[in-house]
Amino acid sequence: MPSPHRVVVLAIPPVIGYDLTIPPQVLGEARDASGNPLYDVQVVSVDDRPVATSKGYAIAPSAGVEALATAQTVVVPGTMIHGPRREGTLPDDLRAALATVPADARWVSICTGAFVLAAAGILDGQRATTHWKYADDFRRLHPAVAVDEDVLFTDDGRVLTSAGLSAGIDLCLHLVRTDHGTAVANAVARHMVVPPWRDGGQAQFIERQVPRRSDETTSDVRAWAQAHLHQPLDVTTLARRSSMSVRTFTRRFREETGQSPGAWVTQQRIRHAQHLLEATDLPVDQVATRAGMGTAASLRQHLRASLGVSPSAYRRTFRGDSTSV
C-alpha cells in the first residue's frame, strides 16, 4: 500500500484560524476504498510553539518545523503577518523555514497566504488569487504576479492559490479530485456537508442578497437539468421550463450560480463524464452520449480543455486500467 501523501500546513501568526483548519479537515477525511488515509497532514509553526490566531485563540502544531523538509505539499493558510502583508518581505526565520521545502514540492495558499508565497518569489510570473478585499494590496506589492480576484482558485500544477476563507474548501476538494478522482472528493464533500464542486473560475461572490420564492429561482430547473444531461439543454429550453423569459432566466441564473447557463451545463456534463469514466467500463462514445457531449470527439475536446487529458488517460489515472476508449 502506498504511503499517504505528506502535507504540511505552515501556520504563520497571526494566522486565520478558519483557513488553518481547512486542509486537515478536508484532506484528512480522504480515504481509499479500504478506508486508508490518502494524506498525512501535519500543522507546523516556524518556532514549534502554539500559533496565535487573528481572533485571539491559539492553535498548537502537531509536528516540528523540520517536517517541511520532507513535505510533498505545503499549504500556507491566511495570515496577518506584517512583512508579507504590508511590505512584501519575509522575516528571516520564515524565509529559512521555506528554504527547507523540497524543490519538487507542491505549493498551496489559502486566502492571504498568497502574500507569503509571493514574498518568497514562488508566484513570480504566475497567475494567482487571494481574498478579493486585499487584491489591490497584493497587486501593488507584487507586480510580477498576475492576480485575479474574480476566481475561487487557480491551479498551474505545482502552485495553487485560493480566494478568501471558504474558497480554501473548494481548493482542497480540487486537490483531492485531482489526486484521487471525483468519487473520493465527493465522499469528502458529503461528510463535510458542502457542495462537491465549485469551479475555480466561478466568481468569488454572488450578488444575491435575499432568498427568492421557490417559483422565482432557477434551483428546480438546475436539479432537473442534472438528471437530464443527455438531453438538449439550451437556454431557451431551460427558461421555458422555469416559466421565465430567456433574459430573466439568464440574469437570475448568473445571480444564483455565478455562471451562465451554458457554462454551468458544460461543467455538469464534464463532471458526469468523469464519474462514468471512473465508475464504469463504458466506451467513450457511450460516455459522451450519457453525459450529453454528443460525440467521442466532443468529449475528448472538453476533457482536454478542462483537465488537460484524454478520456483514456483520465480513466487510467483513476482506475489503473487500460480500458479502450
WONORGI-V82510 format. One record per backbone hydrogen bond with DSSP energy under -1.0 kcal/mol. CO is the residue of the C=O (numbers start at 1). NH is the residue of the N-H. If there is no record, write none. Layout:
BEGIN
{{CO,NH} {CO,NH}}
END
This chain:
BEGIN
{{5,40} {6,72} {6,73} {7,42} {8,75} {9,44} {14,80} {15,54} {16,20} {17,21} {21,25} {22,26} {23,27} {27,30} {30,38} {32,35} {36,32} {38,5} {40,7} {42,9} {43,62} {43,63} {44,11} {51,59} {52,15} {53,56} {57,53} {59,51} {64,67} {65,68} {66,69} {67,70} {68,71} {72,106} {73,8} {74,108} {75,10} {76,110} {78,16} {81,85} {82,86} {83,87} {83,88} {83,89} {91,95} {92,96} {93,97} {94,98} {95,99} {97,100} {98,101} {102,105} {106,74} {107,160} {108,76} {109,162} {110,113} {111,114} {112,115} {113,117} {114,118} {115,119} {116,120} {117,122} {118,121} {123,126} {126,146} {128,148} {131,134} {132,135} {134,138} {135,139} {136,140} {137,141} {138,142} {142,145} {144,125} {145,147} {146,128} {152,163} {154,161} {158,107} {159,156} {160,109} {161,154} {163,111} {164,167} {165,168} {166,169} {166,170} {167,171} {168,172} {169,173} {170,174} {171,175} {172,176} {173,177} {174,178} {175,179} {176,180} {177,181} {181,185} {182,186} {183,187} {184,188} {185,189} {186,190} {187,191} {188,192} {189,194} {199,202} {200,152} {200,153} {206,208} {213,216} {218,222} {219,223} {220,224} {221,225} {222,226} {223,227} {225,228} {228,231} {234,238} {235,239} {236,240} {237,241} {238,242} {239,244} {240,243} {245,249} {246,250} {247,251} {248,252} {249,253} {250,254} {251,255} {252,256} {253,257} {254,258} {260,264} {261,265} {262,266} {263,267} {264,268} {265,269} {266,270} {267,271} {268,272} {269,273} {270,274} {271,275} {272,276} {273,277} {274,278} {275,279} {276,280} {283,287} {284,288} {285,289} {286,290} {287,291} {288,293} {288,294} {293,295} {295,299} {296,300} {297,301} {298,302} {299,303} {300,304} {301,305} {302,306} {303,307} {303,308} {310,314} {311,315} {312,316} {313,317} {314,318} {315,319} {316,320}}
END
